[in-house]
């Protein structure tokens, strides 16, 4: 991870921070994403939101639904639709596993982070997740608060 931080091409564009609170992420998969030129330029300017989006397997293909990529101003004439469905790229084995998880076990596919990898290629990390109930969320919050308190105590006495 330290290598990625120092790499000039590695850049996080959008992060779904709410996903880890609302869902129990069991596994995450890195996928490619098919974008238009104006979308890539817009992403390079950090203008995207994946908080309300989700991924779905339909007809043997993986799609990112309801993600927002802001319009790129210089490409007004040949721009893109901000909330269009974008095709995600995953290998057949991963795709069939995602389809099995979502159809049989009641899981959902949640986008976690949209970023440019070390080669400068746009990627999205999809989490195979199960929705949390209110008590689970409270337990997560209590655990996080306890960890913060523990760090404070260690800092004071250490």
C-alpha positions in Angstrom: 0.0 0.0 0.0 2.9 2.4 0.7 4.1 1.9 -2.8 0.7 2.9 -4.2 0.6 6.1 -2.1 4.0 7.3 -3.5 3.0 6.3 -7.1 2.1 9.4 -9.1 -0.5 7.5 -11.2 -2.4 5.9 -8.2 -5.3 8.2 -7.3 -8.5 7.6 -5.5 -11.4 9.3 -7.3 -14.5 8.4 -5.3 -15.0 6.3 -2.2 -18.2 4.9 -0.8 -17.5 5.4 2.9 -21.0 4.6 4.0 -20.8 1.1 2.5 -18.7 -0.4 5.3 -21.2 1.0 7.8 -24.4 -0.3 6.0 -23.0 -3.6 4.8 -20.9 -6.5 6.1 -18.4 -6.8 3.2 -17.4 -10.4 2.8 -15.1 -10.1 -0.2 -13.9 -7.4 -2.6 -13.1 -7.7 -6.3 -11.2 -5.3 -8.5 -13.0 -4.7 -11.8 -12.2 -2.6 -14.9 -14.8 -0.1 -16.1 -15.7 0.9 -19.7 -15.7 4.7 -19.9 -16.0 7.3 -22.6 -13.2 9.8 -23.1 -15.1 12.7 -21.4 -15.8 10.5 -18.4 -12.1 9.7 -18.0 -11.2 13.4 -18.2 -13.9 14.2 -15.6 -12.6 11.5 -13.3 -9.1 12.9 -13.5 -10.6 16.1 -12.1 -12.0 14.2 -9.1 -15.7 14.7 -10.0 -17.5 11.4 -9.3 -19.9 9.9 -6.7 -20.5 6.2 -6.2 -22.4 6.5 -2.8 -25.9 5.8 -4.2 -24.8 3.3 -6.8 -24.8 -0.5 -7.0 -23.6 -3.2 -9.3 -25.8 -5.9 -10.9 -25.2 -9.0 -13.0 -27.7 -9.0 -15.9 -27.6 -11.3 -18.9 -24.1 -12.5 -18.0 -22.6 -9.0 -17.8 -21.7 -6.9 -14.8 -23.1 -3.3 -14.7 -22.6 -0.3 -12.5 -25.9 1.4 -12.0 -26.7 5.0 -10.8 -23.1 6.1 -10.5 -22.5 9.8 -11.1 -19.6 11.2 -13.2 -19.8 15.0 -13.6 -19.9 16.4 -17.1 -16.6 17.5 -18.5 -17.0 21.1 -19.5 -14.6 21.3 -22.5 -16.5 18.3 -24.0 -20.0 19.9 -24.1 -20.7 18.8 -27.7 -19.7 15.2 -27.3 -20.2 14.8 -23.6 -21.7 11.9 -21.7 -24.8 11.1 -19.7 -23.9 11.6 -16.0 -25.9 8.7 -14.6 -25.6 6.2 -17.4 -25.2 2.4 -16.8 -21.5 1.5 -17.1 -20.3 -1.9 -18.0 -17.8 -3.5 -15.6 -15.1 -5.9 -16.6 -14.5 -9.1 -14.6 -13.4 -12.6 -15.6 -16.0 -15.3 -16.1 -15.2 -17.1 -12.9 -15.6 -14.0 -10.8 -18.8 -13.0 -12.7 -20.4 -16.4 -12.1 -19.5 -16.3 -8.4 -21.0 -12.9 -8.1 -24.1 -14.0 -9.8 -24.4 -17.1 -7.5 -23.8 -15.0 -4.4 -26.4 -12.3 -5.3 -29.1 -14.7 -6.6 -28.9 -17.5 -4.0 -27.5 -16.1 -0.8 -29.3 -12.7 -0.7 -26.0 -10.8 -1.1 -25.6 -7.5 -2.9 -22.8 -5.9 -4.9 -21.6 -2.6 -3.5 -19.1 -0.3 -5.1 -16.4 0.6 -2.5 -13.8 2.7 -4.3 -13.3 4.1 -7.8 -9.6 4.9 -8.5 -6.8 5.0 -11.1 -4.3 2.1 -10.5 -0.5 2.4 -10.7 -0.7 2.2 -14.5 -3.2 5.1 -14.7 -6.2 2.8 -15.6 -9.6 3.5 -14.0 -10.7 0.6 -11.8 -13.5 0.0 -9.3 -13.5 -2.2 -6.3 -16.8 -4.1 -5.8 -17.7 -5.6 -2.5 -19.8 -8.7 -2.1 -21.9 -7.7 0.9 -24.8 -8.5 3.1 -26.9 -5.7 4.5 -26.6 -5.0 8.3 -29.6 -4.6 10.6 -29.8 -1.8 13.1 -28.2 -3.8 16.0 -25.3 -4.7 13.8 -24.7 -1.1 13.0 -24.8 -0.1 16.7 -22.3 -2.9 17.5 -20.0 -1.6 14.7 -20.3 2.0 16.0 -19.6 0.8 19.6 -16.5 -1.1 18.5 -15.2 1.9 16.6 -15.8 4.2 19.6 -14.0 1.8 21.9 -11.0 1.6 19.5 -10.9 5.5 19.5 -11.0 5.5 23.3 -8.3 2.9 23.5 -6.0 5.0 21.2 -6.6 8.1 23.4 -5.7 6.2 26.5 -2.6 4.7 25.0 -1.5 8.1 23.8 -2.0 9.7 27.2 -0.1 7.0 29.2 2.4 6.1 26.5 
